[in-house]
Amino acid sequence: MRELKNLIEALVAIGRSRVIRRCEVEQHLEITLANKPSLSEINRDMIESALRKACGNRTEAARLLGISRSTLWYRMKSLGIN
């Protein structure tokens, strides 16, 4: 809901009329979504950062992330992290 509210506020601020057209919404969404990293990219970055902080120790990295070792292993496998 927050993102929808922000989208409407942005369109009202940059719009030339009081009517928000569908094409304006689509254009704004395309630009916004193109600049956001995917969830898998975010997960990859978090796991790699935790592994660096833990000097490669997977148990410690899992603790830093607040997940179990098996969950960390599964996510690493699904993201192709060695």
VOVEXLUM-766247 format. One record per residue: residue in three letters; x, y, z of N, C-alpha, C, O in turn. Coordinates in pm, whole numbers, plus 50000, padded with zeros to 5 digits. Example, Ala and Ser with C-alpha at 12.3 -4.5 7.8 and 13.67 -1.06 7.14 Angstrom:
<sites>
ALA513194943150780512304955050780513204967050780514244966850846;SER512854977550708513674989450714512905000350787513415011450804;
</sites>
This chain:
<sites>
MET500824988150000500005000050000500875012650000500545022549935;ARG501975012050074502845023750081503395027249944503465039049907;GLU503785017049868504335019649735503285025449642503595034149561;LEU502045020649653500965026049572500715040749607500525049049518;LYS500715043849736500535057749781501655066449727501405077549678;ASN502895061549735504035069249684503935071249533504275081849481;LEU503475060949463503315061949317502305072749283502565081049196;ILE501175072749349500135082649322500635096649355500395106049279;GLU501315098249467501855111349504502855116249401502865128049366;ALA503705107349353504705111249252504025115349122504405125249060;LEU503025107849081502325111148957501565124248969501495131848872;VAL500995126949083500295139649104501305151149101501025161649043;ALA502465149149161503475159649167504025163149030504285174749000;ILE504225152848944504825155548813503785157048703504105160848590;GLY502535153948735501475154448634501085168548597501275178048673;ARG500535169848477500105182948427498615185148449498135196448440;SER497905174448477496465175848500496085168448627496915161748689;ARG494815169548664494335162948785493995148348758493685140948851;VAL494045144148633493705130548595494995122748570495865127148494;ILE495095111248634496265102648613495875092248509494935084548529;ARG496605092148398496295082848290497065069848308498115069448371;ARG496515059348251497115045948262498545045848207499425039648266;CYS498765052648096500105052648035501125059048128502285054948130;GLU500715069248205501625075548301502015065848411503175065248453;VAL501025058148459501295048148563502255037648510503215034048577;GLU501995032648389502835022248330504265027248310505215019948339;GLN504425039448260505765045048239506515046248372507685042648381;HIS505835051348472506475053148602506865039748662507945038348719;LEU505995029748650506295016448703507485010148630508325003848694;GLU507555011748499508675006148423509985012148470510975004948489;ILE510005025048489511235031848535511585027348676512745024248705;THR510605026948763510845023148902511325008848913512285006048984;LEU510664999748844511024985648854512344982548787513044973248829;ALA512714990048685513984987848617515164990948707516254985448689;ASN514964999848804516065004148891516154996149021517094998149098;LYS515194987149047515214979449171515904966149151515664959249052;PRO516754962349246517364949049236516324938349266515364940749339;SER516524926649209515584915749234515814910149374516844912549437;LEU514854902649421514954896549554516144886949560516834886349661;SER516384879649452517524870449453518844877949458519794873249520;GLU518924889749394520144897849403520364902949545521494903249594;ILE519284906749610519384911449749519824900049839520714901849923;ASN519214888249822519604876549902521054872849880521784870049975;ARG521484872949755522874869749721523824879349792524814875049851;ASP523524892249784524394902349847524454900449999525524901450058;MET523304897650061523274895650206524084883450247524844883950344;ILE523924872450175524644860150207526144862050187526944858050272;GLU526534868050075527954870050049528574879450152529714877450194;SER527834889650193528324898850295528514891550429529524893450497;ALA527534883450466527634875950592528794866150587529494864550687;LEU528994859750474530114850350461531454857550473532394852350534;ARG531554869550416532784877350428533034881150574534144879850624;LYS531984885950641532114889850782532504877950869533214879450968;ALA532024866150832532294854050911533524846750860533784835450902;CYS534294852950771535504846950714535224833050655536034823850669;GLY534084831650591533744819150525533094808750614532694798150565;ASN532974811550743532364802150836530844802450818530194812350852;ARG530294791550764528874791250732527984791450856526894797250853;THR528424785150962527634785351086527504799551139526424803851178;GLU528614806751139528614820651185527804829551090527074838351135;ALA527934827250960527174835150862525674833050882524904842550875;ALA525264820750906523844817850931523374825051057522284830551060;ARG524224824951160523864832051283523694846851258522754853051308;LEU524614852751181524524867051148523234870251072522644880851092;LEU522824861150986521604863250907520334859750984519234863150941;GLY520484852951096519324848951175518554837351114517334836251130;ILE519284828551044518674816750983519464804451024520564805451078;SER518884792650998519584780251030520674777450926520664783050816;ARG521604768650963522654764750867522064757950746522524760150634;SER521034749650767520424742750653519724752550559519734750750437;THR519104762950615518474773050530519534780650452519364783550334;LEU520634783950518521734790650449522254781850337522454786650225;TRP522484769250364522984759950263522024759250144522454759750029;TYR520724758150173519724757250067519734769949981519694769049859;ARG519784781650045519784794249971521064795949890521024800949777;MET522194791849947523444792649872523384783649749523814787549641;LYS522844771649766522744762349655521824767949546522154767249428;SER520684773449587519734778449488520254790949415519854793649302;LEU521154798649481521724810549420523064807949351523634816949288;GLY523564795649363524824792249299526044797949369527064800849306;ILE525944799649501527064804849580527834792949635527254783949696;ASN529154792849614529974781649663530514784249801531214775849856;
</sites>
